[in-house]
Amino acid sequence: MNENKVLKPTTIIIFGATGDLAKRKLFPAFYNLYIDGRMPKGFNILALGRADNTNEYFKNYIKKNLENFSRKKITSEDWAGFQAHITYFQHQLDEESSYKNLHQKLEDFDTVYGTRGNRLFYLSIGPDFVSIISNHIKNTALASDAKKDRIIIEKPFGHDKQSAIELNSLLAETFEEEQIYRIDHYLGKETVQNILAFRFGNSIFEPLWDRKHIESVQITVAEEVGVETRGAFYEKTGALKDMIQNHLLQILCMVAMEPPASLESGEIRDRKVDVLKSIRRISADQVDHYAVRGQYGKGNINGVEAKGYRQEDGIASDSNTETFAAVKFYLDNERWQDVPFYVRTGKKMKEKHSYITIQFKPLPHSTFSESSQLLSANRLIINIQPLMDIRLQFMAKKPGLSLVLKPVEMIFDNFACQEDTPEAYETLLLDALIGDLTLFMRSDQVEEAWDVVKTIQEAWEDNKDSSFPNYEAGSWGPKESIALVERQGNTWV
Ligand code: BG6
């Protein structure tokens, strides 16, 4: 976000460099930043993995993956330049001696490449390893300079409120809060960032952005994919912890936050924490009223037969993990009192579509009621992906001799040329290199977000849902989620 800060020569140390995230997102992001001339002049990527790979083998593996996952085409000239910055380093996450070797390697790098001790540690590993790595980094003094060293941590950050608090205090033993970059990649998406510009860069929308004019807000993140190869991880996680606690609540914060006084990272993060604090906590006996869970059974997606969740690899045949979750939230504050915020997310749904719907209130009185014309209330749709546009729905006169109205749509599609739109990880990695924390989660944000879902999480963990599987792969989720919004006369858009 901050264009004015300078990129310093840096060594990027990736823990879990042979994993899925590194191959699909991290290396492609660094490669694209490199092509765009946005990497620091002196940079090194030290790729850590357990296996005894040669540098050459690892680089070939990265090259092959770039061909599949890079936004920009890979050319031999660019690759030749980029690959010179990568070094593979065999490393065991749980062995102190490995960290001592790493220490030596980093010092050698500083001398050879002039990276002057600026280090960016990227923990692209399962949540169980965060504390182990952090402890070793501390014991071997790998990150001893608060001004030069940073750490990026992937979600999920902890597995509940208590574990997040513990993890935060453990990290605080080694790092200052300003050195910790907790990633939520949804915050790096262009369309999510654009919510700020749309709300606070225009004079016509913000005056309407409150309970007087808005009837309800809906946030949907529907995925067509299932759990793919991540069965073991997903079984322990589920949709509430995997998506709602982080991505959907962060989008909700962008929609609901008060105008920040400036674009300073602290200011924006304060306003988001205000939103999380104002979300009404759902009491244990109200969970069924406010939240719906689902698990997909077999079905059909775009004409292709799809397995049920319990038939996927690594999944228990009587699994109680939810692959769909919908929650109705209320915010207890002046702007949003009584406005329902519906959020839902699910895997193996009918289509991939993430979008926000702002449903405005209907007219209190219609001038056109005499002609018994049905007026649709105005609606604003912010499409996050794969469509990346903003649509305002309103009524207009149908061309012709009579005064007949019809709903029409005004579309802003600045993102149509997607080729030039950076991937979320490019934005976030660049911000981390620059040292801009705005799009990253602060410790209190993460803890509040866990607090918001706490009672739902406990109720769902403690009670098996005997109706599972309760939605077909290729549908829009369980019918109870429709009832959740219909109870108030609304429908999912
Ligand atoms: C990740 C979740 O954080 O986000 C995945 O762990 C999910 O389960 C993914 O599929 C969705 O991200 P995107 O960018 O594809 O919408």
Boltz pocket constraint, residues with backbone or C-beta under 6 A from the ligand:
constraints:
  - pocket:
      binder: B
      contacts: [[A, 223], [A, 226], [A, 242]]
      max_distance: 6.0
